[in-house]
Amino acid sequence: MVAAYRRGRLLKLVRNPHFRVWSQDAQPDGYADAIVWKLGHAPAAQARAVERGTGDVAFDSEGFSPGLVSELQTRYASQLRGNTLARTTYMFLNTRLPPFNDVRVRRALNYAVDRESVVRAVGGQDFAQPTCQFLPPGFAGYRPYCPFTIRPAAGVDWSGPDLAKARRLVEQSGTRGTAVTVWIPSNPAQGGREGEGAVACCGRWATAPARSWSPAASTTGRSGTRVSRSRRVSCPGARTTPRRGISSSC
């Protein structure tokens, strides 16, 4: 039960004093008398607290930098526990505004995005893998599939970007030089800068300065938005993996 809560700082849970043991199986040895969850601490600070012995668990591993992850894997391998999450990170496009109201441009972006660079941005192969679809491995209906890659083949996932095909599609669409505004998450660990670079290089559009946004603000429908990244609105495009998936497109 909740014994104390300080907004943004701390949550303390304790045993329910009204609970009566009716079976040892219902309350085996090892259950803690209290759990104190400290809030608002940066992921790296959480890891260091466990390292120093002032904390028992660092839960927010998603925010760990690749360097910190590598260090923990080397020094504290026996204390690390992985938890596979079926989740896809992706880009979504405003298809009601040019140039992304043209399907050739949307396909060009799919061919051009270097999904592997996004994997590196979020921590490497231990945390993600490139994909070309919204469904993660293990979900009903999932099959390895990726038409937007340099060497597409049945039963094969993403193998690399195809910039030549992306540039041909942009030329055919007549959209070269169109201004594009890129909205990216305020958290750089989510790989937003890689998405911005893909838009700039793949289509040779003129890119406006990137702007940051928060998930809470993403539903406000800004009229100038062309390309955004999110984890909530679906749009197929790249392959998921243990812990996190990387995807792009529409």
C-alpha positions as CSV (number, residue, x, y, z in Angstrom):
1,M,0.0,0.0,0.0
2,V,1.1,3.6,-0.5
3,A,2.7,5.0,2.6
4,A,4.1,8.2,1.2
5,Y,4.2,10.1,-2.1
6,R,6.0,13.3,-2.9
7,R,5.2,14.4,-6.4
8,G,8.1,14.0,-8.8
9,R,10.4,12.9,-6.0
10,L,9.4,9.8,-4.1
11,L,6.9,6.9,-3.8
12,K,7.0,4.6,-0.8
13,L,5.1,1.3,-0.7
14,V,4.8,-0.8,2.5
15,R,3.1,-4.0,3.6
16,N,-0.7,-3.9,4.0
17,P,-1.2,-4.0,7.9
18,H,-4.6,-5.6,7.4
19,F,-3.2,-8.6,5.5
20,R,-3.4,-11.8,7.3
21,V,-1.2,-14.7,6.3
22,W,-3.4,-17.7,5.4
23,S,-0.7,-19.6,3.6
24,Q,3.1,-19.5,3.4
25,D,2.7,-19.6,-0.4
26,A,0.8,-16.3,-0.2
27,Q,3.7,-14.5,1.6
28,P,7.0,-16.4,1.0
29,D,10.3,-15.3,2.6
30,G,12.0,-12.5,0.7
31,Y,9.2,-10.1,0.3
32,A,10.3,-6.6,1.2
33,D,8.8,-4.7,4.1
34,A,9.0,-1.5,2.1
35,I,9.8,-0.3,-1.4
36,V,11.0,3.3,-1.9
37,W,10.9,4.5,-5.5
38,K,12.9,7.7,-6.0
39,L,11.7,9.8,-8.9
40,G,13.2,12.4,-11.1
41,H,16.7,11.0,-11.2
42,A,18.6,10.7,-14.5
43,P,19.2,7.2,-15.8
44,A,23.0,7.5,-15.3
45,A,22.5,8.6,-11.7
46,Q,20.3,5.6,-11.1
47,A,23.0,3.3,-12.4
48,R,25.7,5.0,-10.2
49,A,23.5,4.7,-7.1
50,V,23.3,0.9,-7.6
51,E,27.0,0.8,-8.2
52,R,27.7,2.7,-4.9
53,G,25.2,0.5,-3.0
54,T,22.8,3.4,-2.2
55,G,20.2,1.9,-4.6
56,D,19.0,-1.6,-5.3
57,V,17.6,-1.3,-8.8
58,A,18.1,1.1,-11.7
59,F,14.9,0.7,-13.8
60,D,15.2,3.4,-16.4
61,S,17.8,1.7,-18.7
62,E,16.2,3.1,-21.8
63,G,17.9,6.4,-21.0
64,F,21.4,4.8,-20.6
65,S,23.9,6.0,-23.1
66,P,25.7,3.4,-25.3
67,G,28.9,4.1,-23.4
68,L,27.3,3.5,-20.0
69,V,25.6,0.3,-21.3
70,S,29.0,-1.0,-22.5
71,E,30.6,-0.2,-19.2
72,L,27.9,-2.0,-17.2
73,Q,28.0,-5.0,-19.5
74,T,31.7,-5.2,-18.9
75,R,31.9,-4.5,-15.2
76,Y,28.6,-5.8,-13.9
77,A,27.4,-8.4,-16.3
78,S,26.0,-10.6,-13.6
79,Q,23.8,-7.8,-12.3
80,L,22.2,-6.9,-15.6
81,R,18.8,-8.2,-16.5
82,G,17.3,-7.8,-20.0
83,N,13.6,-7.4,-20.6
84,T,12.4,-7.7,-24.2
85,L,9.7,-5.1,-25.1
86,A,7.7,-5.4,-28.3
87,R,7.9,-1.8,-29.4
88,T,8.6,0.1,-32.6
89,T,10.1,3.5,-33.0
90,Y,9.2,5.2,-36.2
91,M,8.7,8.4,-38.2
92,F,5.3,9.6,-39.3
93,L,4.6,12.1,-42.1
94,N,2.0,14.8,-42.8
95,T,0.5,13.4,-46.0
96,R,-1.8,16.4,-46.4
97,L,1.1,18.8,-47.1
98,P,3.7,18.7,-49.9
99,P,6.0,17.0,-50.5
100,F,4.7,14.1,-48.5
101,N,1.2,14.2,-50.2
102,D,3.0,12.4,-53.1
103,V,3.4,8.7,-52.6
104,R,6.7,8.7,-54.6
105,V,8.2,11.1,-52.0
106,R,7.0,8.9,-49.1
107,R,8.6,5.9,-50.8
108,A,11.8,7.8,-51.4
109,L,12.1,8.5,-47.7
110,N,11.6,4.9,-46.9
111,Y,14.3,3.9,-49.3
112,A,16.7,6.5,-48.0
113,V,16.4,6.2,-44.2
114,D,19.5,4.5,-42.7
115,R,17.7,2.5,-40.1
116,E,21.0,1.1,-38.8
117,S,22.1,4.7,-37.8
118,V,18.9,4.9,-35.7
119,V,19.8,1.6,-34.1
120,R,23.2,3.0,-33.2
121,A,21.7,6.1,-31.8
122,V,19.5,4.2,-29.3
123,G,22.3,1.9,-28.0
124,G,23.2,-0.6,-30.7
125,Q,22.1,-4.1,-31.5
126,D,21.7,-5.0,-27.9
127,F,18.7,-2.5,-27.8
128,A,17.2,-2.5,-31.2
129,Q,17.3,-3.8,-34.8
130,P,16.2,-2.3,-38.0
131,T,12.8,-3.1,-39.5
132,C,10.4,-2.3,-42.3
133,Q,7.1,-2.9,-40.6
134,F,5.1,-1.9,-37.6
135,L,4.6,-5.4,-36.1
136,P,7.5,-6.6,-33.9
137,P,8.9,-10.1,-34.1
138,G,6.7,-12.6,-32.1
139,F,3.4,-10.8,-32.8
140,A,0.7,-12.6,-34.6
141,G,1.0,-12.0,-38.3
142,Y,4.6,-11.0,-38.2
143,R,6.8,-12.1,-41.2
144,P,10.2,-10.8,-42.1
145,Y,9.5,-8.4,-44.9
146,C,11.1,-5.2,-46.3
147,P,10.5,-3.8,-49.8
148,F,12.3,-0.6,-49.0
149,T,15.9,-1.7,-49.0
150,I,18.9,-2.1,-51.3
151,R,18.4,-5.8,-51.7
152,P,14.8,-6.8,-51.2
153,A,14.0,-10.5,-51.1
154,A,11.2,-12.7,-49.8
155,G,11.6,-13.4,-46.1
156,V,14.4,-10.9,-45.7
157,D,14.4,-7.8,-43.5
158,W,16.1,-4.5,-44.1
159,S,19.7,-4.8,-45.5
160,G,20.6,-1.1,-46.3
161,P,19.3,2.2,-47.7
162,D,18.9,2.6,-51.5
163,L,19.7,6.2,-52.1
164,A,19.9,5.9,-55.9
165,K,16.3,4.8,-56.0
166,A,15.2,7.4,-53.5
167,R,16.8,10.2,-55.6
168,R,15.1,9.0,-58.7
169,L,11.7,9.0,-57.0
170,V,12.3,12.6,-55.8
171,E,13.3,13.7,-59.3
172,Q,10.2,12.0,-60.8
173,S,8.0,13.7,-58.3
174,G,9.3,17.2,-59.1
175,T,9.6,18.0,-55.4
176,R,13.3,18.7,-55.2
177,G,13.9,21.9,-53.3
178,T,10.6,21.8,-51.4
179,A,11.0,23.1,-47.9
180,V,10.5,20.5,-45.2
181,T,10.2,21.1,-41.5
182,V,11.3,18.3,-39.2
183,W,9.9,17.9,-35.7
184,I,12.0,15.7,-33.4
185,P,11.7,14.6,-29.8
186,S,13.4,16.8,-27.2
187,N,15.2,13.6,-26.0
188,P,18.1,13.0,-28.5
189,A,18.4,9.4,-27.3
190,Q,15.3,8.7,-29.3
191,G,17.2,9.1,-32.6
192,G,15.4,12.2,-33.8
193,R,18.5,13.7,-35.4
194,E,19.1,10.7,-37.5
195,G,15.6,11.1,-38.9
196,E,16.3,14.7,-39.7
197,G,19.5,13.7,-41.6
198,A,17.7,11.1,-43.6
199,V,15.2,13.6,-44.8
200,A,17.9,16.1,-45.8
201,C,20.1,13.6,-47.7
202,C,17.6,11.2,-49.2
203,G,15.4,13.6,-51.0
204,R,17.6,16.6,-51.5
205,W,14.8,18.8,-50.2
206,A,15.5,22.1,-48.6
207,T,15.2,21.4,-44.8
208,A,14.1,24.1,-42.4
209,P,15.8,24.1,-39.0
210,A,14.7,21.2,-36.9
211,R,12.3,21.9,-34.1
212,S,11.9,20.0,-30.8
213,W,8.5,18.7,-29.6
214,S,7.2,16.6,-26.7
215,P,4.8,13.7,-27.1
216,A,2.2,15.7,-25.1
217,A,2.3,18.5,-27.7
218,S,2.3,16.2,-30.7
219,T,-1.5,16.1,-30.9
220,T,-2.0,19.9,-31.3
221,G,-1.9,19.6,-35.1
222,R,0.6,22.3,-36.0
223,S,0.0,23.3,-39.6
224,G,3.7,23.5,-40.5
225,T,4.6,20.0,-39.5
226,R,6.0,17.8,-42.3
227,V,7.9,15.0,-40.6
228,S,7.8,13.9,-37.0
229,R,8.9,11.0,-34.8
230,S,6.8,9.3,-32.2
231,R,6.2,6.0,-30.5
232,R,2.4,6.3,-30.3
233,V,1.0,6.9,-33.8
234,S,1.5,4.0,-36.2
235,C,3.1,4.1,-39.6
236,P,4.8,1.1,-41.1
237,G,8.4,1.3,-42.0
238,A,11.5,-0.5,-40.4
239,R,11.9,-3.8,-38.1
240,T,11.4,-4.2,-34.4
241,T,13.6,-6.1,-31.9
242,P,14.2,-7.1,-28.4
243,R,13.6,-4.1,-26.2
244,R,13.1,-1.6,-28.9
245,G,12.4,-1.5,-32.6
246,I,13.4,1.0,-35.3
247,S,11.1,1.9,-38.1
248,S,10.5,4.7,-40.5
249,S,8.0,5.8,-43.0
250,C,4.5,5.9,-44.2
